[in-house]
Structures are given as structure tokens and as C-alpha cells.
């Protein structure tokens, strides 16, 4: 393995989210220029007709958790030198979630604003950097497949909802770039390094957004093979009917699945991806319903289904609500939202009012808040 590839191969996980590879970074002159002309983006007004909880969360995100380059990874800043994104660093993950939320709420101006900022901060040849550090003026040279696919998904949806052909054209362009860079022999890979021009050796199952892969602007033969291959890998990662979650990753070199422990957010994302294309396992939905009703979905499990901690989180229950919506299960959607709202900060005197975070430490993470915002925008089909 050459030096570039050894630097590249790192496991990008969804929660923090991406274990940052120590790759050569490129400057982001456009983003730097933006910082000299403004101190923060002008927040849009909350969309009309949304729930009061959603309105308060939107205000918290745009007023407190957002800076010139997008949504902060964490409300509390750091020196931004860690291997994972921290503090006021920004992620393409956050940009894509804001874009999807804007589309789902039919907010054309907000979508345009988020998309233009996302291109400015994360755009690089062939796709999107997963991470930008304002303090270091460092745009990381690797992408994250799941975030690029979510960007493409948002563009396709915006093209339809806002009747804007340009968005569809951009979605088609980036989908072709994604296929060229993040797949080989019709198998998808987690990351593409824009500096070394190579990939890692595995796919993280929750990155496989089948609903987007089936809409890529590539020839139908290649698309069919890609869909077949990735669906097979997804469904082959099913653990058991006793614990109906999914393995974490599949290594192409060894042909094996691996999971240290099962991270619930990752497993739920895998289940959501399958549910969106009608390939969910009924046992997974049964298990989720039971755990949501009892309020006992924890952050991590052993592969046998024993809780590895007792942490519950906003994002976990936001995802159960999305799964309910995608499955057409209105009671599950409502129950997921209700459990999620148990974590809301409702004290008007708190700096975190309207958002999701830890009032004791002042920590508020982008992923929890943005997954909650997106969950509010869903509705059962």
C-alpha cells in the first residue's frame, strides 16, 4: 500500500461523523473571502405553517449554531486540529441536511442560499469536501459518499419541487462525478481522495442511499448492476431476527463484514435507506416500534443485541420517526417525534432554547439538531 493510500484509509463514521483523514488539505479561498465581507449569513425566516417546535429549532440553528460557512459541528469552538470535526468546523453533511430540510418545507430561497454556500465552502473537483476548518483555512481533500449522495438527492428534489431545470442539471452532473469517483466496477466506496485520486477499501453500509443510486445520471446497464451489487451488500449485512440491525461495513478486499459494536445511528440509517426503496425487513420495523414505545433505544449494542451503553440521543429517535414516515407508519412517526422532543431545551432562559444539547456543558451538535429538523419535515406517506 503506498503512502497516499495508507493516509487515506480511515473509517468514516456517521456520528461525529467522519473520522477525519490526515490528508493534504487545499485552501478554500472563496470561503476565506466570504469571511472578510460578513460576520455571519443572514438567517432566513422560519417557513410558514410549520410546528412551533420546528420553528424554535430552526431559529436556534440559524441564530446560534450557524456561522459564515454553515452550521457549526458543535456550538462550543475548539482549536480545530482533532482527527474528527469539532467546534466551529463545518461539514458537507450539515449543508446537505439543511438543503433537504429546505426542499421538504418548500423553501426555495432558503434552498438556494444553502446550495450556493455549500458549493462555495465544500466544492472541489469532482464532488464535495466533507469538512472545512475556518481557523486553519483547510478544506479536506476527501469526500464522504453519503454526504455527496444527500447533496445530489436534495438537488433532484429541488428541481422537481421548484420547477428549476438547473438544479436537475447540477444533480445530473454531480451524480456522474460521484459514479466516476466513488465507484469501481459498479461497487461503491466510502470516500474519494481528490489529491491522491484513490478510494478506501470498504463501504460503510449506512452510506448506501439506494433511493439516490437508482436515480444517478449514468447508463441504465451500469446503474442496474450498481443497484444490484449494493442492495445485495446491504441486505447481506442483516444480523438476525433476534437483533434485526445491520453490520457496519463490508470490506471488498476480504469479502467480509465487520462491526466492533453496532452504532444505533448507523443501523437506523441503513434501515431508513432500505425502507425508502421498499426493501426493509419487517423484523427491523417490529423491533424499532417496540424499543421506541419503551424508550429504550440506546446508542450502541453488541452484535448479539445487548446494550453497550445507556445513552439515548436526539438523532436516534429522529431516525425512527423518518423510518416510520418512509414506511407509511403514522404511529411510529408520531412516537419517534414524541421521544425526540423529550430532549428539547424548553427553558426560554437557556442559550440552547429551542435546540437539542447539554445545558450543563453548553454542547450542541449539528447532527442531533439537523436530524431533528429534518425529521419534522417528514410526514407518513
N, C-alpha and C positions, 0 to 999 in steps of 0.2 A: 504494500500500500504506500503511495507516495505521500510526501509531506502535506500537500494540499488536501488530499483525501483524508488523511488522519486528523487534520484540523477540522474538516467538515463534519465527520461522522459524530453526531451528538444526538441524543434523544430529545426531540422537541415535544414537550408535554403540553396538554391543553390548559392547565390551571394557572400556570404563572407566566405566560403559558409556555413559552418556548425556552427551553434551556439554551441560552444564547451561545452560539458557536463563536470561538475566538478568531473570527475571520478578519482578514484585512477589510477595513471599512473605507467607504468613499464619502467625501464631504457632501453635504446637501446644500449647495449654495442658494437654491431657491428658498428653502425653508429659513436659512440664515437671513436672507434679505427680508423675508416676511417679518422677522423679529424686530428689524430696525424701523419698520413702518407702523407697528401696532403693538400693544401690550397683550391684547387678547382678542379673539374673534368676537364680533358682536353676536350674542346669543339670539337665536330665533325665538319667537314666541311659542309657547306650547300649543300644539294643534287644538282646534276647536272640537268639542264633543267627546273628549277622552275622559277617562275616570279621574277623579280628584287625586287618587294615589299616583296615577301615571303623571299627572300634571306636576305634582310636587317632586317626583323623582326626576322628571325632565329638567325642572328648574335647578335642582341640586346638581345634576350632571353639568348643565351648561354654565351655571353661575360659579360653582365651587370646584368641580372636578375637571374643568377644561381650561387649556391654555392656548397659546398661539399656534401650536402644532397639532392639537387634537386633545383627546381625553387622556388624562394622566393615568399611568398604571396604578399609582397609589396617591392619595391626597397628600401624604407626607413625603417630602422630597428626600433624596439621598445624593451621594456623590456620583451615582450612575455608572459605577465601574464593576458591578457584580456580573456574574455569568448569566443571570436572568434579568429581565427587565424590572426595574424598580423605580420608585419615586415618580418624578415628572417626565420620565421617558414615555414615549408613545408607541403604540403597536398598530400595525395594519389590521389586526384583529378588531381593535376598538373602532377604527374607521369603518370597517365592513359592517359591524353591528349597528353603528349609527346610521349607515346607509340603508340597511334593511329596515330598521325601525321607521325611518322617514318614508320609505316606499309603502310599508304596510299601513301607515297613517295618512297616506295620500298627500304628503307634504312635498310638493315639487320644488319649492325654493330651498327648503332645508336639505333635500337630497342633493340638489345642485351644489350647494355650499359644501356639504360633506365630501362630495365626489371631487370637486376641484381641490380642496385641501388635501384629500387623500392622495391624489395624483402628485401634488406638489411636494408633499413630505416623503412619500414612500415609493414613488415611481422610479423604476430603474429599467434598464434594457431587458425586455422580455418578461417583465412582471412587476412585483412589488416587494420591496424590502419588508421584512417582518417587524423591524424595530428601528427607531431613531432616538438618539440621545442628544437633546439640545445642549447640555453642558459640554459635551465632548464634540459637538457638531459631527456626529458619527452616524452615518446611515449604514446599517449592516448589509453585507452583500448577499445574504441568504434570504430566500423567501420561505414561506410556510404554506404548503399546498392548501390546507383548509381555509386559510385567510384569502388566498387568491381566488379560490372557488367561491367563497362567500361574496367577494367583490363582484365576480362575474355574475353570480346569481342576482345580486342587487341591480346590476345594470340591465340584465334581461327583464327583470320585473318592472324596472322604471321605464324601459322602452315601451312595455305594454300599457302600464297604468297611466303614464303621462303622454302617451302617443308621441314619443320622441324617437324618431328613427336613429338619431345619432347615438343614443345610448345602446341601442341594439347593435349598431356597427362597432362600437367600442367593446361591447361584450363579445362579439364575434372575434375581434382582433385579439383580445386578451385570452380568449379560450384557445385560440390556435397557438399562441405563445405558451400557454400552460401545457398544452399537449406536447409541444416540441421540447419543452424543458423539463417538465416534471413527470414524463412517462418515457419508458424504454420498452420496446417490444410489446406495447399495449399493456404494460403494468405501471401503476402509479407509484411515485416515491414522495416521501415527506417533503424534501427540500431540494432546491437547486441553488448552487453557488454561482453567482453572477461573475465572480472573479476567477475561480478555478474551473468553472464550466463543468461541474460534475454534480452527482447526486449522492445521497446516503445509500445504505444497503437494505432498507426496510420500509415498510409502510405502517404507520400507526392507524389502527382500524377506524378510529373516530374521525380521521381526516377524509374518509371516503364518502363524499357527498354525492350519492348516486343520482339524486334529482338534478344536479348540475352536470355531472358527467354525461348524462343522456341527452343534454342539450348543447354539448360542445359543437362548435362550427368546424367539424372535421368530416372526412368522408364517412359514409354510413357503415362501410365494412370495418374500418378501424374502430369506430365508435361502438359497434356491436361487440367486437372482441374485447375492447376495454371494459365495457359494462359487464360482460360475462365473467371476465377474469376477476374484476374487483368485487362483484357480487358473490362470487364463489369464495373469495378470501374472507369477506365479511361474514358470510353465513357459516363458514368453516370454523370461525373463531368462537362459536357458541359454546358455553361451558357445560351446562346441564340443565335439565328441567328443575332440579332442586335449587340451583342458583343460576337463573336464566340471564346472566350477564355475558359479556364478551371479553375475549383476550385483548391484551393491549396492543400488540404489534405482531407483524409477520415478517420474518427475515427471508429475503429472496435467496441469499447465498446458502443458507442451511435448510430452507424449506420448512421452517418450524415457527410456531407461535411462541411468544414468551410474555410473561407478566410477573413482575415481582409481587406486588399486590394489585388488586383491582381498584383503580380510582373510579369512584362512582360517577363523577362528571364525565369522564371519558366513555364509560359504559353506556351512560344515558345518551350521550351524543351519538354513539353507534346505533342505539335503538331508535333514536329520532331519525337518523339517516335512512334506516331501513323502513320505518313507518311511513316516511314521506313518499316512498315508491311502492307501498303496499306489501312489503316483504317482511313485516315484523313477525316475530314469533309470539303467538298468543300467551305463552307462559311468561314471557317478559312483561307483557301488559298486566297479567294477573298479579305477578309479584309486585310490580310498581304500585298498583292500586292498593294492595294490602299494606305496603310499607308507608304510603302517603297517608292512608286513613289512620294508621297507628302513629304517624310522625316519627318513624324510626329508620329513615334512610340516612345512613352515615357516610362519611367522606371516603372511607376505604375499607375494603374487605379482603380476606384471604381468598384464594382461588376456590376454596371449599364453601365460601359464603359466610364465614364468621367475621363479625365486625372487627376491624383492626384499629379503630378508634371510635370515639363517640361524638365526633364533630358533625354537626349539621350545618348546611350553608344555604344562602340565598339561591345561588346558581343551581344547586341540586333540585330544589323544588320548582324553580323557574323552568327547568328542563322537563320535569314531569308534567307541568302544565302544557308545554309545547307538544309533548308526545300525545297527551290527551286530545289536543286540538287536531293534530295530524291524523289521529285515529278516529276522529269523529265522536270522541267520548267526552261529552259535555261535563258529566260529573267529575271525571278525572281532571279536566282542565280547571274547573272551579275549585276542586280540592287542592290542586297544586298551587294555584294563586293564593288560596287562603293560607296554606302553610308558608309560602314565600313571604306573605305580608306579616307573618309573625316576627320577622327580622327587621321590619321597617323602623326607622327612627322617627317617633311621633312627637317628641318633645320640641315645641317651637323654639325653645331657648338653646337647643343644641346646634353646633356648627354643622352637624350631619343631618339636620332636619329634612325629612322627605326622602333621604337616601338610605343606603344599606351599608353599615360599617360597625366599627367597635368604638363606642363612645368613651371607653376607658383609655384607649391608646390614640384615638383620633384617626385610626387607619380606615380607609375606604378604598376598595379595589375596583378597578374598571370592570373586570369580568363579572363580578357579582351584580354591580349596578346596571351594566348594559344588558346582561342576560335577563334581568328583571324587566327592564324597559322593553326588550323585545317580546318577552312573554305577555306583557299587557296588550301588545298589538295583535296577538293571535286571537282566533276565535274558532270553535269547533266547526268543521265542515259538515 
